[in-house]
Amino acid sequence: MYRLIYFSSAGRAEAIRIVLDISKLSWEDVTVDFSGYSEIRDSGKLPWGLLPVLETPSGILSESSAILRYIGNMTYLNSNDNWSSAKIDECLDAISDMTHILTNTFRIDDIDEKIAARKALVAPGGKLSNCYDTFCRKLENSKTGWIAETEGPSIADIKLFSDCFGLVSGNYDGIDISLLEGRDILLDFHTRISELPVILSRYSDMKNDPIRWIYRPDAFSK
Ligand SMILES: N[C@@H](CCC(=O)N[C@@H](CS)C(=O)NCC(=O)O)C(=O)O
């Protein structure tokens, strides 16, 4: 039995949740609030003091990308080829960098200041806007249409799906779906991933879920 421990948000865990579903491993989605997190952290159980962690038969694994690779290796979503798996890693790290840009705004307490900071990030030429342009360019230039140019979707595509659309769900003040405007290739990518059978069924009853509605194929249809 595998146990994923994280907050109830999508955050750094949603891609792992999807990959665990695809793996068909038996796993439990353990969600904690901040006090639950503090308790686990203070017990010394977290390898790096942060979530997510995955409890496995071999021990506790931390770091969201490491967990993705570990479970991805048990599925068709990672590659045995050294070069191809390195390119998948490259994408995972680059997508994580995008997430770090947003994380920097969490420490801003004043809501107006926070919104202003995020609006600057998503405005043309802003750091997040530039990341989305890069994702579009990567998808456009990919011979296979997948972010790491793999034959089929990889863990990097699952992370791109989870993080890129997770950002526009409306849960981050100052950021909304206008970030996708003019970025049709991302919407096409969204359709291809959201229609993978496991993903389709995972989000089938989440049309009204405030966080996860964006993972359904009909999320952005007019
Ligand atoms: N590089 C780590 C970052 C983990 C991380 O920053 N986790 C946050 C939640 S998204 C956390 O545990 N925050 C608790 C705190 O900082 O007190 C990863 O990708 O897993």
Ligand as a Chemical Component Dictionary entry (heavy atoms), coordinates in Angstrom:
data_LIG
# 
_chem_comp.id                   LIG 
_chem_comp.type                 NON-POLYMER 
_chem_comp.pdbx_formal_charge   0 
_chem_comp.three_letter_code    LIG 
# 
loop_
_chem_comp_atom.comp_id 
_chem_comp_atom.atom_id 
_chem_comp_atom.alt_atom_id 
_chem_comp_atom.type_symbol 
_chem_comp_atom.charge 
_chem_comp_atom.model_Cartn_x 
_chem_comp_atom.model_Cartn_y 
_chem_comp_atom.model_Cartn_z 
_chem_comp_atom.pdbx_ordinal 
LIG N1  N1  N 0 10.664 21.018 -3.858 1  
LIG C1  C1  C 0 9.594  20.508 -3.038 2  
LIG C2  C2  C 0 8.815  21.685 -2.479 3  
LIG C3  C3  C 0 7.827  21.219 -1.449 4  
LIG C4  C4  C 0 7.052  22.371 -0.822 5  
LIG O1  O1  O 0 7.439  23.551 -0.919 6  
LIG N2  N2  N 0 5.955  22.015 -0.142 7  
LIG C5  C5  C 0 5.101  22.985 0.480  8  
LIG C6  C6  C 0 3.660  22.806 0.033  9  
LIG S1  S1  S 0 3.476  23.056 -1.698 10 
LIG C7  C7  C 0 5.117  22.780 1.987  11 
LIG O2  O2  O 0 5.286  21.668 2.468  12 
LIG N3  N3  N 0 4.936  23.871 2.728  13 
LIG C8  C8  C 0 4.844  23.859 4.134  14 
LIG C9  C9  C 0 5.618  25.004 4.770  15 
LIG O3  O3  O 0 6.429  25.616 4.053  16 
LIG O4  O4  O 0 5.426  25.260 5.930  17 
LIG C10 C10 C 0 8.690  19.591 -3.886 18 
LIG O5  O5  O 0 8.605  19.813 -5.105 19 
LIG O6  O6  O 0 8.113  18.646 -3.341 20 
# 
loop_
_chem_comp_bond.comp_id 
_chem_comp_bond.atom_id_1 
_chem_comp_bond.atom_id_2 
_chem_comp_bond.value_order 
_chem_comp_bond.pdbx_ordinal 
LIG N1  C1  SING 1  
LIG C1  C2  SING 2  
LIG C1  C10 SING 3  
LIG C2  C3  SING 4  
LIG C3  C4  SING 5  
LIG C4  O1  DOUB 6  
LIG C4  N2  SING 7  
LIG N2  C5  SING 8  
LIG C5  C6  SING 9  
LIG C5  C7  SING 10 
LIG C6  S1  SING 11 
LIG C7  O2  DOUB 12 
LIG C7  N3  SING 13 
LIG N3  C8  SING 14 
LIG C8  C9  SING 15 
LIG C9  O3  DOUB 16 
LIG C9  O4  SING 17 
LIG C10 O5  DOUB 18 
LIG C10 O6  SING 19 
# 
